[in-house]
Amino acid sequence: MNEITKAVIPVAGLGTRFLPATKATPKEMLPVVDKPAIQYVVEEAVSVGMRDVLMVTGRNKRALEDHFDRNCELELALEKKGDAERLASVNLSTELADIHYTRQGDPRGLGHAVLCAAPHVGDEPFAVLLGDDLIDPRDPLLAQMRQVHREHGGSVIALMEVEPERSHLYGCAAAERDGTSPVVRVTDLVEKPAPGTAPSNLAVIGRYILEPAVFDVLRRTPPGRGGEIQLTDAIRTLAATGHTVHGVVFSGRRYDTGDRGDYLRAVVRIAADRSDLGPDFVEWLREFLLDHQPVEHRSVDERPVELRPAALTA
Ligand code: UTP
């Protein structure tokens, strides 16, 4: 069986949950400690040998391309200062992988973004890593998925157990489970099921290994939930038409960095565990929590009058 070398990272979404920070900056460029979220994702792909990375970008995504490109002026300045450590960190993102770009034009959904990768991927299995989904580097999910693909072929998706009352926020899978094994056989998928109708508590998270047959299915997949072409709907069709779809139930650390709360958790957890920053930061955090009194939280509309939109103050 072919080794998977190509990773597709869709980064063309609008990032509305993180506005106004994402008005001019892609959400994937938000720093998680001192690296943009997207770099963790690229490093994850490279760590399992997927060095051919295609980013599906859109408007406002120049910063992403710049981050993975050389910055000669900065390199020269760091060289002159003899700051070898920072120079190495700057060069790392440039040399990490062979990064290619294609544009989605209109963000018509994740399924449509994946379809934009078809000419680059060709007729071979490939991985999809969502650019705002951060899997803690200490919990190697992608390697496990690749192993399942080696053993069973077909497509492999990442799943996570969620509280039943949160199922409607995700794509959800119906699956045949063998005891407590984290590998399940997926029989059906529903994108954001109505509350109380989810087929299980297994939610789809942002890692996929897909067979190229998904492109033909995507071409025929009409807009679904939210008027968008849903990748979940295409994988559902694969499962319903005799293709093998497995799921790996992930129980490690995962953060949706497009969600403000999860983003904050990612920054705190990763900073706390870093040897250079962690000890001081954790000490501060302990003191902060001891001192911290519940406050009456301010809502955005409690901004000083001079900062409110004119229409609201008129
Ligand atoms: P999300 O639904 O999390 O992204 O899509 P979004 O639309 O940017 O987020 P909000 O809800 O408005 O805050 C998951 C992934 O799919 C990409 C996003 O960039 C993200 O990595 N995506 C989504 C695309 O590339 N194109 C799309 O049309 C939609």
Boltz pocket constraint, residues with backbone or C-beta under 6 A from the ligand:
constraints:
  - pocket:
      binder: B
      contacts: [[A, 10], [A, 11], [A, 12], [A, 13], [A, 14], [A, 15], [A, 16], [A, 17], [A, 18], [A, 56], [A, 104], [A, 106], [A, 107], [A, 108], [A, 109], [A, 110], [A, 112], [A, 113], [A, 130], [A, 131], [A, 132], [A, 133], [A, 258]]
      max_distance: 6.0
